[in-house]
Amino acid sequence: MAARVAVVTGGGRGIGRGVVLELARLGLNLVVNYRSDAESAQATCEEARRMGAPRVVAVQADLADVKQGRLLVERSLQELGQLDVWVSNAGVAPARRTDLLDLGAESWDLVLGTNLRGPFFAAQAAARAMISGLHDGRIVDPQIHFITSVSSQFASINRGEYCVSKAGLSMVSSLFAARLAEHGIRVFEIRPGVIATDMTAGVRDQYDRRLSEGLAPLRRWGEPADVGRAVAGIVGGYLPYATGNVIEVDGGLHLRVL
């Protein structure tokens, strides 16, 4: 049987790159989706090949555009022939942090379009492709992973649009898990905490201090590979009797401690 195929949206950088590289270690064929940074996507593809992925292709698509999200699914099937794992990771932060009472519709629409609306419809197209593949036996243990954030549960009043987008995506994960279970398609929400990426570079000093003071019990930054290993553990077969789970990858940040 051919190697399984995984698509990672926003796979060229940050958390997406961490997921791509850990899936490469498992020997999956990979589609690295990117929006605009082709150079980073190609570099990630090259590293994934070195780490064991038999075939890796970069595919440009802006997931905020529903048509492009659907075309990403089509292109992935054309390039690699099947779709076993869909990792919905692509997302954006607000261009600038704004007090909740000053939040404008333009930023709201951009962030929710990219982080919630687009991922919903792209996952919908991926699910349909998986169901079709199951009928002719081409895919094994199909899975969809939604990369959300602790911001789905923690209120940040200077980036409300981001929090709402991730909270919505948490429900999307539950909805797809409930709908797709009858087809044997398993769905997971991977919920990262404070992860060291380009997106968090601007608050590095602030969170260096807060983490050292115990914001997260493990008192360190998370790395993209931490999130990638959570996805890879499930793809590798370590949670066979599970679906709809929330996997917290946050150093214990979610714990309520007196």
N, C-alpha and C positions, 0 to 999 in steps of 0.2 A: 504494500500500500504506500502511496506517496506520502511525503511528510505533510503534517498538518499545516494549515495556513492561518496566520493571524494578521489582522489589520490593526494598527495602532494609530489613532488620529492624533495629530499634534505630536508625532513620534520623533521629530528631528532634534528636539531640545528638551531640557528639563526632565520632568517626571516621565514624559513620553519616551524620551531616549533611554531612561532607566528601565522602563518596561521592555522596550525593544531588545536591549542587550541581554536581559535575563531570559527572555524567550528564545533568543539566539542560542544561549547555552543549552537549551532543551532540544535544539535542532529543528525548530520550526522554520518554515518558509515565511517571509515577512513582507508586508506592505507598510512602508513608512510614509504616512500622510504628512504633508506640510502645507501651510498657507502661503508663505512668501519667502522663507529663508531656505532656498534650495541648497545653498552651500552647506549649512548645518545638516540638512537631511541626507545629502550625499555622504558626508563624513560619518554620520551614524550608520548608514548602509554599509560602508566599508568596514567599520568596526564590527558590525553584526556578522558580516561574512567571516572575519578573522576569528570570531568567537563561536562559529559553528553552524550558522544558518546556511542551508544549501542554496537558497535563492532569496534575494532581497531586492525589492524595487521601491523607488520613491515615486509617489503620486501626489501631484498638487491638487488641492481642492480646499475651498473656503467653506467650512461647515456652517457658517452663518447663512449661506445660500442653500436652501433646501434642494434645489436641482443639482448643485455640485455635490452635495452629500450623497444623493442617490447615484450620481455618476461615479463617485468613488467606489461604491459597491460594485457597479458594473465593470469598471476598470480593473478592480482587484480580481474579479472572476475571470476576466479576459487574460490577465497577466499570469495568474497562478492556478486557475482552474477550479478552485473551491474556496469555501470560507468556513473555517472551523471556530475561530475565536475573533470576536470583535471587542476591541478595547477603546471605549469612548473617553478620550483624555483631553482632546483639544479644548482650550478655554482661554479667556482673556480676563485680565483685571481691569478695573476702571482706569482710564487715562490719568486721572488724578483723584485723590481722595477728597470727598466733599461731604460736608455736614448733611445729615439726612434731610433737613429742612431746606437745603439749597440744591438737592439732587435734581438734575434735569432729565427730561424725557429722552434726549439724544443718547446720553450715557446709558440710561436704563435700557433702551432698545438695542443698543450695540451689545451690551454685556449679556442680556437675556437671549438675544438672538443667537449669539455665539455659544453660550454656555448651556442653554436649555432648549430653545426651539430647534436649533440645528441638530444637536445630538439626539433629540427625540425622533425626528424624521429619518435621520441616517440610521439609527438603530432599528427603526421600523423596516427599512429597506434591507438591512443586514439580516434581520429575523426572517423575512420572507425568503431570502436566498438560502438561509440555513434549512428552513422547512423543505424547500425544494430539493436541496442536496440530500436530506435525510431520506426522501422518498426513493432515491436511486442508489443509496448506500455509499455516497462519496465522502461523507463526513462522519467523524466519530466524536462523541462527547462535545457537542457544540456549546459554546459559552459566550455570554456577553458580560463585559465588565464596565461599570460606570465609575470613573474616577471623580469623586466629589471633593469634599473638604470638610474640616472641622467647622468651617464657616456655615455649613448647613445647620449647625446647632448653636454656634456662638455668635452673638450679635455684635457686629462692628458698625457703629453708627456713622462712620465716615466712609463706608463702602457698602451701603445697603443693597445696591443692585447686585453686587457679587454674592452676598449672603442669600438673597432671595433666589438667585439662579441656582446655587448649589443645594438649597433646601428643596427646590422644585425637582432637581435632578435625583435627589434621594427618593422622592415619590415615584419618579419615572422608573427607577430601578425596581421598586416594589411592584409596580404595575406590570412591567415586562416579566418579572419573575412569576407572578401569578398567571399571566396569560400564556406564557410559553412552556410552563411545566408539562402540560399534556403532550408536548412534542419532544420532551426530553432535553430541551434547551435550558441550561442552567444560567442563572443571572446573579451577579454579585455587585455590591457596592463596596468599592475600596475607598476609605475615607482618610486621606492623609492629614497630618497635622502641620507643623511648621517645618517646611522642607526647603533646603538650600538650593534655590534655582535663580534664574534671572528675574523671575517675578518678585522674589523676596529680597533681592539685592539692596533695594532702597531702604529697607528696614533692618538691615543686618546688625547694626550697632544696637538698636533698640532690643532686638530679640536675643542677641548675645547676652545682654544683661538679664533680661527676663528669664531666659532658660537657665542661666547660672543660678538664679534665685529660686528656681523650682517651679516655673510655670508648667513644665512637663516633668513628671517624676524622674525620667531617665536623664534629664538635665543636659540634653545635647540637641543639636539640629538633626532633623531627619535628612537622609540623602535620597536622591532619586532611586538608587538601587534598593533601598528599603521598600519602596512601593513596588518596584519591579519584582522583587522576590515574593511579595504577597500574591501578586498575580501569577507568577510562575509556579508557586506552590499549588495553587488551585488547578492551573492548566496541566501541571505534572501529575495530577491525580490524587492529591492528598486530602481532598474533601469530597469524596464521591457521593455521599448521601447528604448533600446540602444544596440549597438554592435560596435566593432572597436574603442571604446573610449580609450584614454590614461588617466589614473587616476594618477595624481601627488601626491605622498605622501612624500613631501620633505620640509615641513615647509615654503613653499614659495620661496625656492631656485631658482625655474625656473623664477621668476618674473624679469623683466628688469626694474630697478628703476634708475631714474636720480637723 
